[in-house]
Amino acid sequence: MVALFSDDFVESLKKHANLKDTVKKRVDMILTNPIGLGEPLKGNFRGYYSASVKTNFLIIYLFCLICRRRGDHEIVRCHDCSNCADETVKFVQLGPHDQAYEKQ
């Protein structure tokens, strides 16, 4: 599995450095089973998944294989979609629930 991290995700991780170990564990779990751990999102967030790090603190990510299979790539429109293998997980956002959804 290939992991890609957005600039927003990396910046948020720096901001919440006290959660770095917890986030790393959760990222590793997501990479092991991206669709088993995350919750598929709907509406404006179709194609994305969310997984909690702790109460009210989320990781938002894409799993390229499922995004393409469901046709969500036509909605999400990643700029690098054609360059990513199916086994890619893109970690898009990290943060408190309301803030994580604001930036999408």
HELIX and SHEET records of a PDB file:
HELIX    1   1 ASP A    7  LYS A   15  1                                   9    
HELIX    2   2 ALA A   17  LEU A   19  5                                   3    
HELIX    3   3 LYS A   20  THR A   32  1                                  13    
HELIX    4   4 PRO A   34  LEU A   37  1                                   4    
HELIX    5   5 GLY A   43  PHE A   45  5                                   3    
HELIX    6   6 CYS A   64  ARG A   69  1                                   6    
HELIX    7   7 HIS A   73  VAL A   76  1                                   4    
HELIX    8   8 CYS A   81  ASN A   83  5                                   3    
HELIX    9   9 HIS A   97  GLU A  102  1                                   6    
SHEET    1   A 5 VAL A   2  PHE A   5  0                                        
SHEET    2   A 5 THR A  88  PRO A  96  1                                        
SHEET    3   A 5 PHE A  57  PHE A  63 -1                                        
SHEET    4   A 5 TYR A  48  LYS A  54 -1                                        
SHEET    5   A 5 GLU A  39  PRO A  40 -1                                        
END                                                                             
